[in-house]
Protein backbone atom coordinates (compact mmCIF):
# COMPACT_ATOMS: atom_id res chain seq x y z
CA UNK A 1 0.00 0.00 0.00
CA UNK A 2 2.93 2.28 0.46
CA UNK A 3 3.97 4.43 3.38
CA UNK A 4 1.22 6.42 5.11
CA UNK A 5 1.98 9.95 6.19
CA UNK A 6 -0.38 12.23 8.12
CA UNK A 7 -3.35 9.97 7.51
CA UNK A 8 -6.41 9.89 9.77
CA UNK A 9 -6.41 7.47 12.67
CA UNK A 10 -8.93 4.68 12.98
CA UNK A 11 -10.81 6.75 15.55
CA UNK A 12 -11.00 9.64 13.07
CA UNK A 13 -12.26 7.32 10.32
CA UNK A 14 -15.00 6.07 12.65
CA UNK A 15 -15.96 9.68 13.36
CA UNK A 16 -16.87 9.94 9.66
CA UNK A 17 -20.04 8.02 10.51
CA UNK A 18 -21.16 11.26 12.19
CA UNK A 19 -19.39 14.02 10.29
CA UNK A 20 -20.29 12.66 6.83
CA UNK A 21 -23.78 11.45 7.70
CA UNK A 22 -26.70 12.13 5.36
CA UNK A 23 -29.25 10.68 7.78
CA UNK A 24 -32.42 12.75 7.59
CA UNK A 25 -31.03 15.02 4.85
CA UNK A 26 -33.74 13.92 2.41
CA UNK A 27 -36.33 12.99 5.03
CA UNK A 28 -36.54 10.33 7.69
CA UNK A 29 -38.13 7.83 5.29
CA UNK A 30 -35.63 8.29 2.48
CA UNK A 31 -34.30 5.01 1.06
CA UNK A 32 -32.26 6.17 -1.94
CA UNK A 33 -29.57 8.34 -0.35
CA UNK A 34 -27.23 10.02 -2.79
CA UNK A 35 -29.47 9.25 -5.77
CA UNK A 36 -31.40 12.32 -4.58
CA UNK A 37 -28.51 14.39 -5.97
CA UNK A 38 -29.40 13.40 -9.54
CA UNK A 39 -31.78 16.14 -10.68
CA UNK A 40 -33.61 16.52 -14.01
CA UNK A 41 -31.06 19.24 -14.82
CA UNK A 42 -28.21 16.80 -14.17
CA UNK A 43 -29.76 14.26 -16.56
CA UNK A 44 -30.14 16.94 -19.24
CA UNK A 45 -26.51 17.91 -18.73
CA UNK A 46 -25.54 14.26 -19.18
CA UNK A 47 -27.57 13.98 -22.39
CA UNK A 48 -25.78 17.03 -23.75
CA UNK A 49 -22.42 15.26 -23.41
CA UNK A 50 -23.26 12.71 -26.11
CA UNK A 51 -21.28 13.70 -29.20
CA UNK A 52 -20.39 10.53 -31.11
CA UNK A 53 -23.28 8.24 -30.17
CA UNK A 54 -20.83 5.54 -29.04
CA UNK A 55 -22.19 3.13 -26.41
CA UNK A 56 -19.79 1.12 -24.23
CA UNK A 57 -20.77 -1.60 -21.77
CA UNK A 58 -18.80 -1.62 -18.52
CA UNK A 59 -19.56 -5.05 -17.03
CA UNK A 60 -17.39 -8.12 -16.81
CA UNK A 61 -18.80 -11.23 -18.48
CA UNK A 62 -20.51 -13.44 -15.92
CA UNK A 63 -18.44 -16.61 -15.68
CA UNK A 64 -19.67 -20.01 -14.53
CA UNK A 65 -16.06 -21.14 -13.99
CA UNK A 66 -14.86 -21.28 -10.41
CA UNK A 67 -12.41 -18.54 -9.46
CA UNK A 68 -10.52 -17.89 -6.22
CA UNK A 69 -12.09 -14.43 -5.88
CA UNK A 70 -15.63 -15.69 -6.40
CA UNK A 71 -17.07 -17.50 -3.36
CA UNK A 72 -20.35 -18.43 -5.06
CA UNK A 73 -19.84 -19.59 -8.63
CA UNK A 74 -22.78 -18.64 -10.92
CA UNK A 75 -24.71 -21.57 -12.35
CA UNK A 76 -26.36 -21.75 -15.76
CA UNK A 77 -28.19 -24.66 -17.28
CA UNK A 78 -30.64 -25.23 -20.10
CA UNK A 79 -34.24 -26.09 -19.31
CA UNK A 80 -35.21 -26.58 -22.96
CA UNK A 81 -32.90 -26.54 -25.96
CA UNK A 82 -32.62 -27.33 -29.64
CA UNK A 83 -31.84 -30.91 -28.68
CA UNK A 84 -35.55 -31.35 -27.94
CA UNK A 85 -36.54 -29.84 -31.30
CA UNK A 86 -37.84 -32.89 -33.12
CA UNK A 87 -40.91 -34.53 -34.68
CA UNK A 88 -43.19 -36.70 -32.59
CA UNK A 89 -45.11 -39.72 -33.85
CA UNK A 90 -47.75 -37.45 -35.38
CA UNK A 91 -45.09 -35.47 -37.22
CA UNK A 92 -45.61 -32.43 -34.97
CA UNK A 93 -42.68 -30.36 -33.76
CA UNK A 94 -42.27 -31.00 -30.02
CA UNK A 95 -40.39 -27.80 -29.19
CA UNK A 96 -40.16 -24.40 -30.81
CA UNK A 97 -38.00 -22.56 -28.30
CA UNK A 98 -35.16 -22.70 -25.81
CA UNK A 99 -35.18 -21.65 -22.15
CA UNK A 100 -32.57 -21.60 -19.45
CA UNK A 101 -32.00 -20.97 -15.76
CA UNK A 102 -29.25 -19.12 -13.96
CA UNK A 103 -28.44 -18.43 -10.34
CA UNK A 104 -25.69 -16.38 -8.72
CA UNK A 105 -24.58 -14.75 -5.52
CA UNK A 106 -24.85 -10.99 -6.00
CA UNK A 107 -21.95 -9.76 -3.87
CA UNK A 108 -18.23 -10.44 -3.79
CA UNK A 109 -15.38 -9.62 -6.17
CA UNK A 110 -16.35 -12.08 -8.88
CA UNK A 111 -18.84 -10.13 -11.01
CA UNK A 112 -20.07 -6.62 -11.74
CA UNK A 113 -22.88 -5.73 -9.38
CA UNK A 114 -24.72 -2.93 -7.61
CA UNK A 115 -24.78 -2.66 -3.82
CA UNK A 116 -28.10 -1.38 -2.48
CA UNK A 117 -28.11 0.64 0.75
CA UNK A 118 -29.30 -2.35 2.79
CA UNK A 119 -26.03 -4.14 2.02
CA UNK A 120 -23.97 -2.61 4.84
CA UNK A 121 -24.41 -2.20 8.60
CA UNK A 122 -22.39 -0.53 11.32
CA UNK A 123 -22.96 -1.15 15.02
CA UNK A 124 -26.45 -2.48 14.40
CA UNK A 125 -27.55 0.34 12.08
CA UNK A 126 -28.00 0.81 8.37
CA UNK A 127 -28.62 3.94 6.28
CA UNK A 128 -30.94 6.58 7.68
CA UNK A 129 -30.90 5.23 11.24
CA UNK A 130 -32.71 1.98 10.47
CA UNK A 131 -31.90 -1.12 12.57
CA UNK A 132 -29.97 -3.83 10.78
CA UNK A 133 -32.56 -6.31 12.05
CA UNK A 134 -35.09 -5.19 9.43
CA UNK A 135 -33.00 -7.10 6.91
CA UNK A 136 -33.95 -10.66 7.84
CA UNK A 137 -33.98 -14.18 6.45
CA UNK A 138 -37.76 -14.34 6.61
CA UNK A 139 -38.62 -10.92 5.20
CA UNK A 140 -35.47 -10.04 3.22
CA UNK A 141 -34.57 -6.33 2.99
CA UNK A 142 -37.55 -4.27 4.15
CA UNK A 143 -35.67 -0.98 3.75
CA UNK A 144 -33.04 0.33 1.35
CA UNK A 145 -33.45 -2.51 -1.15
CA UNK A 146 -32.28 -2.43 -4.75
CA UNK A 147 -35.72 -1.69 -6.19
CA UNK A 148 -35.24 1.82 -4.87
CA UNK A 149 -33.47 2.30 -8.21
CA UNK A 150 -36.34 0.78 -10.19
CA UNK A 151 -36.37 3.80 -12.54
CA UNK A 152 -32.72 3.24 -13.36
CA UNK A 153 -29.91 5.75 -13.17
CA UNK A 154 -28.97 8.33 -15.79
CA UNK A 155 -26.45 11.00 -14.94
CA UNK A 156 -23.15 12.54 -15.94
CA UNK A 157 -20.31 10.06 -15.57
CA UNK A 158 -16.68 10.99 -14.99
CA UNK A 159 -13.92 8.42 -15.46
CA UNK A 160 -10.71 9.03 -13.52
CA UNK A 161 -8.05 6.76 -15.00
CA UNK A 162 -5.87 6.39 -11.94
CA UNK A 163 -3.61 3.74 -13.45
CA UNK A 164 -2.87 5.99 -16.42
CA UNK A 165 -2.24 8.94 -14.13
CA UNK A 166 0.27 6.92 -12.12
CA UNK A 167 1.80 5.59 -15.38
CA UNK A 168 1.36 1.94 -14.44
CA UNK A 169 -0.47 -0.92 -16.13
CA UNK A 170 -2.46 -1.43 -12.95
CA UNK A 171 -2.43 -0.86 -9.22
CA UNK A 172 -1.13 -3.91 -7.38
CA UNK A 173 -2.95 -5.54 -4.44
CA UNK A 174 -2.57 -3.25 -1.44
CA UNK A 175 -1.92 -0.13 -3.56
CA UNK A 176 -4.10 2.77 -2.44
CA UNK A 177 -5.31 5.90 -4.21
CA UNK A 178 -5.53 9.11 -2.19
CA UNK A 179 -7.21 12.48 -2.63
CA UNK A 180 -4.13 13.83 -4.40
CA UNK A 181 -4.40 11.00 -6.95
CA UNK A 182 -8.05 11.83 -7.64
CA UNK A 183 -7.32 15.52 -8.09
CA UNK A 184 -4.21 14.89 -10.21
CA UNK A 185 -6.31 12.72 -12.55
CA UNK A 186 -8.98 15.42 -12.74
CA UNK A 187 -6.38 18.00 -13.71
CA UNK A 188 -4.63 15.79 -16.26
CA UNK A 189 -7.93 14.81 -17.91
CA UNK A 190 -9.51 18.26 -17.83
CA UNK A 191 -12.61 17.18 -15.88
CA UNK A 192 -14.30 18.12 -12.62
CA UNK A 193 -16.34 15.77 -10.46
CA UNK A 194 -19.50 17.63 -9.50
CA UNK A 195 -22.62 17.08 -7.40
CA UNK A 196 -24.84 14.32 -8.77
CA UNK A 197 -22.10 12.82 -10.94
CA UNK A 198 -21.27 9.15 -11.15
CA UNK A 199 -17.59 8.71 -10.34
CA UNK A 200 -15.87 5.86 -12.20
CA UNK A 201 -12.40 4.82 -11.05
CA UNK A 202 -10.03 2.72 -13.13
CA UNK A 203 -7.24 1.02 -11.21
CA UNK A 204 -6.47 -1.34 -14.09
CA UNK A 205 -7.75 -4.16 -11.89
CA UNK A 206 -9.79 -5.83 -14.65
CA UNK A 207 -6.76 -5.78 -16.93
CA UNK A 208 -4.59 -7.31 -14.22
CA UNK A 209 -7.18 -10.01 -13.56
CA UNK A 210 -7.41 -10.94 -17.25
CA UNK A 211 -3.62 -11.09 -17.66
CA UNK A 212 -2.49 -12.55 -14.32
CA UNK A 213 -5.62 -14.23 -13.02
CA UNK A 214 -7.81 -13.42 -10.02
CA UNK A 215 -6.35 -12.54 -6.64
CA UNK A 216 -7.67 -14.61 -3.71
CA UNK A 217 -10.05 -12.70 -1.48
CA UNK A 218 -7.45 -12.58 1.30
CA UNK A 219 -4.66 -11.60 -1.10
CA UNK A 220 -5.22 -7.85 -1.02
CA UNK A 221 -6.89 -5.41 -3.36
CA UNK A 222 -6.22 -2.09 -5.03
CA UNK A 223 -8.64 0.70 -4.19
CA UNK A 224 -9.37 3.96 -2.45
CA UNK A 225 -7.91 4.81 0.92
CA UNK A 226 -10.46 5.63 3.60
CA UNK A 227 -9.10 9.18 3.84
CA UNK A 228 -10.89 9.88 0.52
CA UNK A 229 -14.32 9.65 2.14
CA UNK A 230 -14.65 13.38 3.01
CA UNK A 231 -13.73 14.22 -0.60
CA UNK A 232 -16.46 11.92 -1.93
CA UNK A 233 -18.96 13.55 0.43
CA UNK A 234 -17.87 17.09 -0.40
CA UNK A 235 -18.10 16.49 -4.14
CA UNK A 236 -21.59 15.03 -3.72
CA UNK A 237 -21.22 12.06 -6.02
CA UNK A 238 -24.37 10.03 -6.59
CA UNK A 239 -22.74 6.66 -7.18
CA UNK A 240 -19.21 5.29 -7.01
CA UNK A 241 -18.13 2.64 -9.52
CA UNK A 242 -14.73 0.94 -9.51
CA UNK A 243 -13.04 -1.82 -11.45
CA UNK A 244 -11.99 -3.24 -8.08
CA UNK A 245 -14.36 -3.37 -5.12
CA UNK A 246 -13.90 0.22 -3.92
CA UNK A 247 -11.40 0.18 -1.06
CA UNK A 248 -7.80 -0.85 -0.74
CA UNK A 249 -7.16 -3.96 1.29
CA UNK A 250 -5.55 -4.25 3.72
CA UNK A 251 -7.26 -1.00 4.66
CA UNK A 252 -4.59 0.07 7.16
CA UNK A 253 -7.19 -0.01 9.94
CA UNK A 254 -7.35 -3.16 12.03
CA UNK A 255 -10.93 -2.62 13.14
CA UNK A 256 -12.38 -1.68 9.76
CA UNK A 257 -12.55 -4.27 7.00
CA UNK A 258 -14.25 -1.96 4.49
CA UNK A 259 -14.58 1.73 5.41
CA UNK A 260 -15.54 2.91 1.91
CA UNK A 261 -18.41 0.43 1.93
CA UNK A 262 -19.46 0.91 5.54
CA UNK A 263 -19.12 4.69 5.90
CA UNK A 264 -20.20 5.27 2.30
CA UNK A 265 -23.36 3.21 2.50
CA UNK A 266 -24.40 3.44 6.15
CA UNK A 267 -23.58 7.10 6.79
CA UNK A 268 -23.70 8.73 3.36
CA UNK A 269 -26.28 6.58 1.60
CA UNK A 270 -23.84 6.11 -1.28
CA UNK A 271 -24.66 3.48 -3.92
CA UNK A 272 -21.70 1.39 -5.09
CA UNK A 273 -20.83 -0.57 -8.22
CA UNK A 274 -18.15 -3.20 -7.63
CA UNK A 275 -15.94 -4.93 -10.21
CA UNK A 276 -16.79 -2.95 -13.32
CA UNK A 277 -14.74 -3.16 -16.52
CA UNK A 278 -13.50 0.22 -17.72
CA UNK A 279 -10.80 -0.99 -20.14
CA UNK A 280 -12.69 -0.30 -23.37
CA UNK A 281 -14.11 2.94 -21.96
CA UNK A 282 -10.64 4.22 -21.00
CA UNK A 283 -9.34 3.58 -24.53
CA UNK A 284 -12.28 5.42 -26.10
CA UNK A 285 -12.05 8.34 -23.67
CA UNK A 286 -8.36 8.78 -24.49
CA UNK A 287 -9.05 8.58 -28.23
CA UNK A 288 -11.82 11.17 -28.08
CA UNK A 289 -10.07 13.37 -25.54
CA UNK A 290 -13.01 13.41 -23.14
CA UNK A 291 -13.53 11.66 -19.82
CA UNK A 292 -17.13 12.71 -19.17
CA UNK A 293 -20.22 11.21 -20.75
CA UNK A 294 -23.78 10.06 -20.20
CA UNK A 295 -23.73 7.18 -17.73
CA UNK A 296 -26.63 4.82 -17.12
CA UNK A 297 -27.42 1.57 -15.38
CA UNK A 298 -30.52 -0.35 -14.38
CA UNK A 299 -30.65 -3.09 -11.74
CA UNK A 300 -33.22 -5.85 -11.75
CA UNK A 301 -36.49 -4.55 -10.30
CA UNK A 302 -36.24 -7.10 -7.49
CA UNK A 303 -38.12 -6.10 -4.31
CA UNK A 304 -36.31 -6.76 -1.00
CA UNK A 305 -32.97 -7.64 -2.69
CA UNK A 306 -29.63 -6.35 -1.38
CA UNK A 307 -28.12 -5.83 -4.82
CA UNK A 308 -28.25 -6.78 -8.48
CA UNK A 309 -26.03 -7.80 -11.37
CA UNK A 310 -25.83 -4.88 -13.79
CA UNK A 311 -24.29 -3.73 -17.05
CA UNK A 312 -23.36 -0.04 -16.71
CA UNK A 313 -23.38 1.86 -20.00
CA UNK A 314 -21.35 4.91 -20.98
CA UNK A 315 -22.50 6.89 -24.04
CA UNK A 316 -20.04 9.32 -25.59
Secondary structure, 3 states (H helix, E strand, C coil): CCCCCCCCCHHHHHHHHHHCCCCCCCCCCCCCHHHHHCCHHHHHHHHCCCCCCCEEECECCCCCCCECCECCCCEEEEEECHHHCCECCCCCECCCCCEEEEECCCCCCCCCEEECHHHCCECCEEHHHEEHHHEECCCEECCCCHHHHCCCEEEEEEEEEHHHHHCCCCCCCCCEECHHHHHHHHHHHCCCCCCCCEEEEECCHHHHHHHHCCCCCCCCECEECHHHHHHHHHHCCCEEEECCCCECECCCCCCCCCHHHHHHHHHCCCEEEECECCHHHHHHHHHHCCCEEEEEECCCCCCCCCEEECCCEEEC
